[in-house]
Amino acid sequence: MAIEGKDTPHMRPIRLGMVGGGKDAFIGAVHRIASRIDGRYELVAGALSSTPEKALASGRELGLRDDRNYACFVDMAKREARLKDGIEAVAIVTPNHVHYPAAKEFLKRGIHVICDKPLTSTLGDAKKLAKAAKSSKALFFLTHNYTGYPMVRQARELVGSGELGPIRVVQVEYAQDWLSVDVHNKQADWRTDPARTGIGGSTGDIGTHAFNLACFITGLTPESLAADLQSFVPGRKVDDNAHVMLRFDGGARGMLWCSQVAPGNENSLKIRIYGEKGGLEWHQEDPNYLHYTPFGKPQRLLTRGGAGMSPGLASTTRVPPGHPEGYLEGFANLYTEAADAIRAHQDGRPVDTLVPGIDDGLAGERFIDACVRSSARNSAWVKLDG
């Protein structure tokens, strides 16, 4: 059942499967909560771990039937595609190196894919996955969840309407501190292992979020960048800090900082956008507020659900102003909008969605690749690979 007050069509929930997200996993639980908030999905199958015993135990904890609880995502894709009541969509919430092989198996069988970011662990795999997605009858969604926040959507509308004038400067940062030392646990181990996370550390894990947010709000296309990457923790094989300068089409300039070794920061994602006629500022840790300053006039505080919010964004918020919404609700917006797109696709209607997709994921992989190439050349300017 949809949450009261949420304008959601009354329809049978989409049958959802999940790859990864078993015991001790963080992001799988987030995806499951997000899928349930508006009642648009029902989890009916899973291959929740690469360890068969753990996969079985995890599935039973979530109430999955044993015959829909798989030890291998390939077996899951094959069998679910044959079942009359098989899954219609699958959430892939594994470490990065599994995204491509898992997504490929479901896409080629016409099962819609909702994949965690970044797209893959290598640019080569990203290009192959893009080809697979574009040749599939199924849809592909990438969960850059910060694009689901209402005030991020408001910022995008303000830029798109021309309120800021031509964009000149974009500054975005995402700072954390949890990898400031040589920590070892389930989450840290795969994120600092190039074989599983890819060539980018902080650039891939959180830098791609900052990069995607800048592109989503401004609509600008980055042409080239100059990056200075560090691995401050001794022995770490991927970057844990990056400073990146960006050149966008149309002449705008940008700066991106991502760090997982910045004590005092938890998930400090911030963006500032300055145009000829005004500026915007938004902080993820205080997400219900957007600061808008027309040039030469007092700053305006736009609030989620408040008088200054675009009426068209009402469907992205669930509770009255002053009652905080954030991470889970923004994530849920992507799941709900993906459900709308899936139903439209099934009905033969045009699909129009703001949920990031395969092209956004490919852009993120090009960003990581370009950062690593630039840093290796003493921060030389490099083109983002086409």
Residue, then its C-alpha position, 0 to 999 in steps of 0.5 A: m500500500a502506498i503511503e497516505g498522501k503520496d500520489t502513487p498509482h494503485m497497482r500490483p507491486i513489481r516483483l523484485g529480485m536482489v543480487g548481493g545485500g545479504k548479512d552484514a551488507f549495508i547498501g542492500a538494506v537501504h535499497r530494500i527500504a527504499s523499494r518498500i516506502d511507496g509500496r511499489y515493489e515486492l522482494v520475491a527472489g535473491a542471490l544475496s551472497s557469493t557464499p551459498e550458505k550465507a545466501l540461503a540464511s540471508g534469504r530466509e531472514l528476509g522471508l524468501r522461499d527456498d526455491r527463490n533463494y539462489a546461490c548464483f546470480v546466473d542461475m537466478a537470472k535463467r530460472e526467474a526469466r522462465l517462471k510465469d511469476g518471475i521477477e520483473a526487475v532486479a536490484i544489484v547491490t554488490p561490490n563494483h566488480v560484480h555489477y557488469p557480469a550480473a547486470k548483463e545476465f538479467l538485461k539479456r533476459g529482458i529483466h529490468v536492472i536497478c544498479d548501485k553506483p558506480l556503474t562498474s569497476t572498469l571503463g572497459d566493462a562500463k562500455k560493454l554494459a552500455k552496449a548490453a543495456k542499449s540492445s536489451k528490451a529492459l530498462f537500466f537505472l543507476t542509483h545516484n540517490y542524491t538526485g532524488y532529493p526534492m531540493v536538488r530537483q528544485a536546484r535543477e529547475l532553477v538552473g534550467s529555467g535560466e534564473l541563474g543565467p549562464i553558469r560560470v562556476v561549479q564547486v562540489e565536494y564530498a568529504q568523509d573521515w572513516l578511512s583516515v586510518d588503515v581500517h579493515n572491515k567488510q565495507a572498507d576491505w572491498r572499497t580499498d581493493p582495486a580488484r573489486t572497487g576498480i582503479g578509483g578509491s574515493t573518486g569512484d566511491i564518493g567522487t562519482h556522486a559529486f560529479n553526477l550531482a554537478c552534472f544533474i543540477t547544471g545540465l553541463t557536460p564536462e569536457s576535460l579535467a586536471a586531477d591530483l589524487q593521493s593515497f595518504v594512508p600508507g599501503r593503500k592501493v587506491d586514492d583516498n583524496a582527490h582535488v579535481m579542476l573541471r572544464f565544462d562545455g560553454g565555458a563554465r569552470g568547476m572544482l571537485w574535492c572528494s576525500q575519505v580522510a577528512p576528520g570531522n566529516e561524515n557524509s558532507l556532500k555540498i554543492r555551490i553553483y554560480g551563474e551570471k544572475g545568481g547563485l545556489e548552495w545545497h548541503q546534503e546533511d541539511p537537505n531540506y533547505l536550498h540557499y538561492t541568492p539573486f545577484g544584488k538581492p538578499q539571500r532566499l531560503l527555499t524549503r522542502g514543501g515551503a512556499g518557494m518550492s515548485p508545485g511540480l515537485a510535490s510528488t517527491t516529498r511525503v511529510p509536511p515542511g519542518h519534518p525532515e526528509g533525507y537519504l531514505e526518502g530520496f532513495a525511495n524517489l528513485y525507486t518509485e520513479a523507476a517503477d513508473a518507468i517500468r510500468a510505462h515500458q510494459d504498457g508501451r507508453p513513452v518512458d520519461t524519467l529523471v532517474p540516472g541511467i546507463d549514460d550517467g554511469l558511463a560518464g562516471e566511469r570516464f570521470i574516474d578514468a580521466c582522474v587517474r590518467s591526469s594524476a599519473r601525468n602530474s595533474a595534466w589536463v586530459k579529455l574525458d574519454g569518449 
